[in-house]
Each structure stands twice: as C-alpha cells, then as structure tokens.
Amino acid sequence: MEIKFSLDQIASVVQQILDQYPEKIILFNGEMGAGKTTFIKQFCKTLGVSEATSSPTFSLVNEYQTDDKKTVYHFDFYRLKQETEALDMGVEDYLYSNNWCFIEWSEKIPNLIPENHSVITIDLQPDGRRLLTLSHSR
C-alpha cells in the first residue's frame, strides 16, 4: 500500500492504516526528518493516548496508556551500538506483550523483531509531501 500525503492529512492516513491493518508491531523507516516521530505521535493520539508524547531517543522506550487503559510502547534505537543493548533492556518482553509497539531505527535490532509485524517507510518528496509505503511480514 502506498499513500502520498501532506502533514495536515496525517490523522486520516493513520486512521486508514488502523482500520485496514491492525498489526500491533510497526517498524518505521525513513531518513532523519522524514516524519517518523510525528507519525508515531499521531498513532498514539488516534489510539487514545491523552498525555504528551515525545521521542525516546535517550531512554530507548517511552510507555503510554490509552484512555481505555491499553499500553503503547514507542522505541527509538538510533543510539544503540549493539543489538545486545536492546536485550539487556528487556525488549523481548515488550515486543511479545501483545501491546502496541512503534519502533524507530529497527535495523539496529534485526534479529529481535517478531515475525508478525508491519513496516511503514516514509520518504520525503521534493514537494514537501511524504510517500508512505506499508508492507507486512508474517
């Protein structure tokens, strides 16, 4: 699935993805500045997270609660030097918790990603819009 959108359309794009592809583990790929964190913030909001969300660049993971008491995890593995660092923080417990897991820089932990997941790749276009490509791995 491919969608070209501007940032003011992000809420409808997220809703469309949630309606059609309810996979709970989503990897986000894209260059720095492509909008991965912005997109994850919208996912959290759409799922019912009321609190402020931010990138967990230094903490590796942020945990949020939705209004209906579901848990959402947002990972940013940009600063990882070795995959074992993710194991040391207990990433497998998060990934197999059946909670929402949004992962930036998943290429840093390739051997730890569960088999069932979706991948969203965001590419910044010359006109300032984004091209989102969604794929699934099962």
N, C-alpha and C positions, 0 to 999 in steps of 0.2 A: 504494500500500500504506500502510495506517495501523496503527500499533500504540500502544496505551496501556500504559504500564509504570511501575513504580517503580524507583528506583535499584538496589535489590537484584536486579532482574531484567535489568540491563543486559548481562551476559555472554551470556545466552541470546538477547537481542534482536540483539546483534552477530553471534553465530553464525548466527542465522536469516538475516540480511542477507547475510553472506558465502556461505552455502550457496545462496541463491537469486539473488543479484545480484552477481556478481564484478567489477563495474566498478571499475577501479583509481583513477579520479579521482572523489573525492567532495567536494562542497561542503557545508558545514554552515552552516545558517541558524538564527537564533534570537536572542532578546534576550540581553543580558549576564546571566549567571547561569542560563541555561536548561539548561546541561549539555553544551555543545558540546565543550569540552576534556575533560571527564570521559568523554564518549563516544569521543573520539579515543584517549584513553589505553587504553580497553578494546579498541578495534580493534587498537592496537599490541600489546597483551598477547596477544590472540587470534591474531594473525598470527605470534607467536613472538618479540616484542621482549622481552628479559630486563632490559635496563637501565632505569633510571628515566626516565620521560617527563615533559615539562612544556610549558607553553605558550611558543611562541617570540615573545611579544609584542614584545620589543625586538630580537631578532635576525632576525625575519621568518620564518625557517625553521629547523627542527631536523631533523637526519638521524639515523635509527636503522637498525640492522641486525637482521634477524631471526636466529633460531638457525640457519636454513638459508641464511644469507648473502644474503637479499633485502633491498633497501633500501626504507625507508618515509620519506616526507617529510611533515612537519606544518608548514603555513603559517598564520600569523596576520597578516593585512593590516590590522588595526584602525588602526594608526598611520600608514598610507600617506596622503600628501596628494595624490599624483598617480599615475596608472597607470604613468607612465614610470619611477617609482622601482622598480617590480617588473621592468620591462625591464632596468634598469641592473644589477639583481642577478642577471640571467640566468634569470628564472623560466621562460622557454620551454624551456630545456634540461631543467629539472626536469619540467615538465608533459608533455613528449614523450619522456621517458626510459623509458616502459613500467614505471615503478615505481609503488608506491602513493603517492598524493598526497592528503592530507586538508587541506582549505582552509577556514579560518575567515575571515569578512568578505570573501568573494569578490566582493561587489558593488563593491569598490574597484578590481577589475581586470576589468570585464565584457567587454572586447574581447580579453582574453588567454586566456580559458577555452577549452580544446579542445571541439570539437563533441560528442564522446562523453564524457559524464560523468553522474554521478548527483547528486541533490540530497537531502539529509536536512534537514528542517526540524523543529526541536524546540520545542514550545510547553509552557511550564509551566502545569499545570492547577491550579484552585483547591484540589484535594485533595492537592497536592504531587507528584502523579504527572506524567509527561511524555506528551505526544502526539507521536509521531514520524510524519512523513509522508515517504515515499520516492518520488521520481519520477526519470525518466530522460530524457536528451536525447541524441538520436542523429541 
